[in-house]
Amino acid sequence: MNEHRLIALGLLAVAAVATPTAAQVTKNTPPPPLAPNAAANVESNIDLAYGAFQRGHYLTAFNEATKRAQQNDPAAMTLLGEIYAQGLGVGRDDSKAAQWYKLAAAKGDRDALFALAMFNFQGRAGTQNLEEAARLLDAAAKLGHAGAAYDLGLLYLQGQQFSQDFKRASELFAAAAEAGNSEAQYALATMYKEGRGVQKDMSKAMRLMQQASVAGNLDAMVEFAIAQFNGEGINKDEPAAAQLFLKAAHLGSPIAQNRLARIRMAGRGMPADVTEAVKWHMVAKAGGASDPELDIFAGKQTPAVREAADKAAKKWLSTVAAARP
């Protein structure tokens, strides 16, 4: 699933509702590919264009979308905007991308409105205009764009383009969460957990946290595992939590790696394994999650254990580094 992250705003007000174990950092990336529902209700030609786009046949997608755009098809116009915005099969051209997005947005295409909002946040193809970006997000959200609703909720939390309004933020997160946006599910779960903008409800918080976790949201995965391990707002289940920590650790969460090291040290939720405990401690520490208690634990192990753990940690870290783009 492609999640729509708010671009060019840096660390937004999600930090105001996130706990220290789950701070979110946005990524500065091009506008994401069109969501599958963008072409669900249009004619077969744009389906053909979108299908080619999804398979990486960008020139075919460009040619088919051009045919449909000439017949005033907004979905095709938006697809052309994406192709130019990302430079797929053609040279990247932010000006042409913006032109196509504007044509589609004028016809009420919610994906185009969202893409234009991102362009305005970034200042692509023109001067950065946060007010216009917020207006476009609002328009896209009203048309049911889940990513726009989530990002708009962040703006209400931040209180810059709009007056700070936690209740309105929670309503927008709820709309996006209902549509399956895992980031919104996580943000709304945190609001229920803290009673910010909504009445505090740990049961609802954990249901939403679990949904976001199942959808692959790493922050939610870690927080849900912590709650499940401790029995906070959900039935205590150390083995299930340990498996979730293991999954999150493999996905690169230093917090999960640290928790997994402690689990392997204590033998809670899964069997104790001193080599694995020291290995995951080293991996977590390399990611910025230090732990003095585990430092002491590792220092007490035999040279053979420390050497095996160090070798395993270095292998894991080198494999991860090699996999990075």
C-alpha positions, 0 to 999 in steps of 0.5 A, spaced: 500 500 500 502 506 498 501 511 504 501 519 502 506 522 507 506 530 508 511 532 504 516 538 505 513 540 512 518 536 516 517 534 522 510 536 523 505 536 529 504 528 529 510 529 534 505 533 539 501 527 539 506 521 538 510 518 544 517 518 544 517 511 542 513 513 536 516 519 533 514 520 525 519 523 520 516 525 513 520 523 507 522 528 501 519 524 496 516 526 489 508 525 489 506 518 490 503 514 484 496 514 483 492 510 488 488 504 484 482 507 485 484 513 481 482 509 475 476 504 477 470 508 474 473 511 468 473 508 461 478 502 459 483 506 455 485 510 462 485 503 465 490 501 460 494 507 461 494 506 468 495 498 468 501 500 463 504 505 469 503 500 474 507 495 470 513 500 469 511 501 461 511 508 462 511 510 454 505 506 453 502 509 459 504 516 457 501 515 450 495 512 452 493 517 457 495 522 452 489 520 447 484 520 453 487 527 456 485 529 449 478 527 450 478 531 457 479 525 461 481 528 468 484 521 470 488 521 464 491 528 465 493 526 472 496 520 470 500 525 465 502 529 471 505 524 475 509 521 469 512 528 468 513 529 476 517 523 476 520 523 470 518 516 468 519 515 461 520 522 459 524 527 462 522 530 469 518 537 468 515 540 474 512 545 469 508 540 465 506 536 471 503 542 474 499 544 468 496 537 467 495 537 475 491 544 474 487 541 468 485 535 472 484 539 478 479 544 475 475 538 473 475 535 480 480 530 480 482 529 487 488 525 486 490 532 482 488 536 487 492 532 492 498 532 487 498 540 487 498 541 494 504 537 494 507 541 489 505 548 493 508 545 499 515 544 496 515 550 491 515 545 485 514 549 478 513 556 482 513 559 489 512 555 495 505 557 497 503 554 504 496 557 504 494 554 497 497 548 499 492 547 505 486 550 501 488 544 495 488 539 501 482 541 504 478 540 497 481 533 496 479 531 503 472 533 501 472 529 495 474 523 499 482 523 498 484 519 505 492 522 504 489 529 504 485 528 510 491 525 514 495 531 512 490 536 513 489 533 520 496 534 521 496 542 519 490 542 524 495 539 529 500 544 528 496 550 528 499 554 522 495 554 516 489 553 520 488 555 528 490 549 532 484 544 533 485 537 536 477 535 535 478 537 527 484 533 527 481 527 530 475 528 525 480 528 519 484 522 522 478 518 523 475 519 515 482 517 513 483 511 518 476 509 515 479 509 508 484 505 510 490 510 511 495 506 516 498 513 518 491 516 520 490 510 524 496 511 528 495 518 529 488 517 531 490 511 536 495 516 539 489 521 540 485 516 543 491 514 548 492 521 550 485 523 550 487 529 545 481 532 541 477 525 543 475 522 549 481 518 552 479 510 550 485 505 551 480 500 547 479 504 541 486 506 541 489 499 541 484 497 536 486 502 531 494 501 533 493 494 531 489 496 524 495 500 523 500 495 525 497 490 521 497 495 515 505 495 516 506 502 520 512 501 523 511 506 529 504 503 530 507 496 530 512 498 535 507 501 540 502 495 539 507 490 541 509 494 547 502 495 549 501 487 548 507 486 552 505 490 558 498 488 557 496 496 557 489 497 554 489 490 551 490 483 554 497 481 556 501 476 551 508 476 551 509 471 546 505 475 541 508 481 542 515 478 542 514 476 535 511 483 533 518 486 536 522 481 531 518 483 525 519 490 527 526 489 528 527 486 521 524 492 518 529 496 522 526 499 528 532 501 533 526 501 539 524 494 537 531 491 536 532 494 543 526 491 546 528 484 542 535 484 545 532 485 552 527 479 551 532 475 549 536 477 555 530 475 560 527 469 556 520 473 556 516 471 550 521 467 547 527 463 549 533 466 552 539 467 547 545 471 550 548 471 543 542 474 540 541 478 545 548 482 544 547 482 537 540 485 537 543 490 542 549 492 538 544 493 532 540 497 536 545 501 538 548 502 531 541 505 530 541 510 536 538 506 541 543 505 547 542 501 553 546 502 559 543 495 562 545 491 556 552 494 555 553 491 562 550 485 560 554 484 554 560 486 557 559 480 562 559 475 556 565 470 554 569 473 549 566 467 544 559 470 545 561 477 544 565 475 538 559 471 535 554 476 536 559 482 533 559 478 527 552 477 527 550 484 528 556 486 523 553 481 518 546 484 519 548 491 518 552 490 512 546 486 509 541 492 511 546 497 508 547 493 501 539 493 500 539 501 501 538 505 494 
